Amino acid sequence: MPLVVLPALLQDIGPVCDTFLAAFKNEPIMKFLYPRGVDRDCHVEATAEQWKHDSIVYNYKCVDTNTGKVVGMATWEIYWQPGNENGWKKPQDIPWLEGKEKERCLRILGPMWDVREQLFGNRHHLYLHALAVHPDHQRSGAGRLLVQQGIEIAEQLGLPIYTESSQPGIHLYKSLGFEKLNHVRLIHKAEVLGEEQDAEVPLVVRMPSRAKGLSFREWGERGYNENYA
Ligand SMILES: CC(C)(COP(=O)(O)OP(=O)(O)OC[C@H]1O[C@@H](n2cnc3c(N)ncnc32)[C@H](O)[C@@H]1OP(=O)(O)O)[C@@H](O)C(=O)NCCC(=O)NCCS
């Protein structure tokens, strides 16, 4: 039986969060977001609050239909509603962190938010907020199915998709028609990361087929017209 992507329901929240936490366990961002380690129950509770109240965020699970197990998850922010008031608003805070820990995390998230504001601001678009496949089930096509599902929605809306890729994610995105941006780049300095070398976060955009081959940069130069003229 194949893998299938379905909307994630509130009752899926435990397995969806566990999939996310297992996949991101060794990702560098986690030590900034959760410097004292992840409190699984807090994470589940905060995620549930968001699922109940946020009207922009759409969650999906990828299920192995042989076992019924959740093997992957994706969270999409879909800015499709009319009017600028429904666009993305740059966060002002990281509510669960304080003092030095907050400062440290803001040095990572702040530039990420600035670039996103510069590139998309209030424009209609899809943002892939999280994509995760449980390490026991990676390289079986779940990640591809989850991204393809978002692409179908983006195609219906005729909107671009934006995300900050991880190193393992970049191959997947490129093979699904995303372009890596080179005119705008996000590079974290070694001293901010506490590593020996600077690290680039690949920024990727997938333009819809309605844009007829226009690159994101060209679209910007023409004023981000939603008819892609
Ligand atoms: C990135 C991730 C979602 C990919 O999920 P997946 O289910 O393993 O991916 P798929 O099996 O659908 O593979 C899709 C393509 O990506 C490639 N790929 C997957 N994992 C890869 C890795 N670690 N390194 C390089 N390429 C990888 C596969 O080779 C495949 O390409 P192919 O079809 O040409 O062979 C998964 O590795 C993951 O959750 N990683 C940790 C969290 C993360 O980085 N999330 C992405 C944030 S942007």
The ligand as an SDF file (V2000), in Angstrom:
LIG
                    3D

 48 50  0  0  0  0  0  0  0  0999 V2000
   14.5110   16.8180    3.5750 C   0  0  0  0  0  0  0  0  0  0  0  0
   13.5180   15.6920    3.8910 C   0  0  0  0  0  0  0  0  0  0  0  0
   12.1590   16.2980    4.1680 C   0  0  0  0  0  0  0  0  0  0  0  0
   13.4400   14.8040    2.6340 C   0  0  0  0  0  0  0  0  0  0  0  0
   12.4220   13.8400    2.8500 O   0  0  0  0  0  0  0  0  0  0  0  0
   12.4820   12.3830    2.1960 P   0  0  0  0  0  0  0  0  0  0  0  0
   11.1840   11.7440    2.4050 O   0  0  0  0  0  0  0  0  0  0  0  0
   13.6760   11.6800    2.6920 O   0  0  0  0  0  0  0  0  0  0  0  0
   12.7100   12.7710    0.6670 O   0  0  0  0  0  0  0  0  0  0  0  0
   12.2850   11.8750   -0.5670 P   0  0  0  0  0  0  0  0  0  0  0  0
   12.4540   10.4310   -0.2540 O   0  0  0  0  0  0  0  0  0  0  0  0
   10.9600   12.3120   -1.0790 O   0  0  0  0  0  0  0  0  0  0  0  0
   13.4000   12.2800   -1.5790 O   0  0  0  0  0  0  0  0  0  0  0  0
   13.2510   13.3270   -2.4710 C   0  0  0  0  0  0  0  0  0  0  0  0
   14.5840   13.6150   -3.1220 C   0  0  0  0  0  0  0  0  0  0  0  0
   15.4630   14.2410   -2.1880 O   0  0  0  0  0  0  0  0  0  0  0  0
   16.6760   13.5030   -2.0890 C   0  0  0  0  0  0  0  0  0  0  0  0
   17.0840   13.4700   -0.7010 N   0  0  0  0  0  0  0  0  0  0  0  0
   16.3390   13.1000    0.3420 C   0  0  0  0  0  0  0  0  0  0  0  0
   17.0660   13.1890    1.4890 N   0  0  0  0  0  0  0  0  0  0  0  0
   18.2820   13.6390    1.1200 C   0  0  0  0  0  0  0  0  0  0  0  0
   19.4850   13.9160    1.8250 C   0  0  0  0  0  0  0  0  0  0  0  0
   19.5830   13.7270    3.1430 N   0  0  0  0  0  0  0  0  0  0  0  0
   20.5530   14.3570    1.1440 N   0  0  0  0  0  0  0  0  0  0  0  0
   20.4940   14.5340   -0.2010 C   0  0  0  0  0  0  0  0  0  0  0  0
   19.3870   14.2760   -0.9410 N   0  0  0  0  0  0  0  0  0  0  0  0
   18.3040   13.8320   -0.2830 C   0  0  0  0  0  0  0  0  0  0  0  0
   16.3760   12.1230   -2.5780 C   0  0  0  0  0  0  0  0  0  0  0  0
   17.5030   11.5490   -3.1720 O   0  0  0  0  0  0  0  0  0  0  0  0
   15.2700   12.3410   -3.5780 C   0  0  0  0  0  0  0  0  0  0  0  0
   15.8020   12.6260   -4.8560 O   0  0  0  0  0  0  0  0  0  0  0  0
   15.6050   11.5830   -6.0400 P   0  0  0  0  0  0  0  0  0  0  0  0
   14.1200   11.3290   -6.1060 O   0  0  0  0  0  0  0  0  0  0  0  0
   16.1520   12.3210   -7.1980 O   0  0  0  0  0  0  0  0  0  0  0  0
   16.3900   10.3920   -5.6090 O   0  0  0  0  0  0  0  0  0  0  0  0
   13.9980   14.8060    5.0680 C   0  0  0  0  0  0  0  0  0  0  0  0
   15.3110   14.3940    4.8170 O   0  0  0  0  0  0  0  0  0  0  0  0
   13.9730   15.5170    6.4140 C   0  0  0  0  0  0  0  0  0  0  0  0
   12.9460   15.5580    7.0950 O   0  0  0  0  0  0  0  0  0  0  0  0
   15.1380   16.0670    6.8230 N   0  0  0  0  0  0  0  0  0  0  0  0
   15.2970   16.7540    8.1070 C   0  0  0  0  0  0  0  0  0  0  0  0
   14.4860   18.0260    8.2000 C   0  0  0  0  0  0  0  0  0  0  0  0
   14.6710   18.8970    6.9890 C   0  0  0  0  0  0  0  0  0  0  0  0
   15.7770   19.1420    6.5140 O   0  0  0  0  0  0  0  0  0  0  0  0
   13.5360   19.3840    6.4610 N   0  0  0  0  0  0  0  0  0  0  0  0
   13.5160   20.2340    5.2700 C   0  0  0  0  0  0  0  0  0  0  0  0
   13.4990   21.6240    5.7030 C   0  0  0  0  0  0  0  0  0  0  0  0
   13.5660   22.6620    4.3220 S   0  0  0  0  0  0  0  0  0  0  0  0
  1  2  1  0
  2  3  1  0
  2  4  1  0
  2 36  1  0
  4  5  1  0
  5  6  1  0
  6  7  2  0
  6  8  1  0
  6  9  1  0
  9 10  1  0
 10 11  2  0
 10 12  1  0
 10 13  1  0
 13 14  1  0
 14 15  1  0
 15 16  1  0
 15 30  1  0
 16 17  1  0
 17 18  1  0
 17 28  1  0
 18 19  1  0
 18 27  1  0
 19 20  2  0
 20 21  1  0
 21 22  1  0
 21 27  2  0
 22 23  1  0
 22 24  2  0
 24 25  1  0
 25 26  2  0
 26 27  1  0
 28 29  1  0
 28 30  1  0
 30 31  1  0
 31 32  1  0
 32 33  2  0
 32 34  1  0
 32 35  1  0
 36 37  1  0
 36 38  1  0
 38 39  2  0
 38 40  1  0
 40 41  1  0
 41 42  1  0
 42 43  1  0
 43 44  2  0
 43 45  1  0
 45 46  1  0
 46 47  1  0
 47 48  1  0
M  END
$$$$
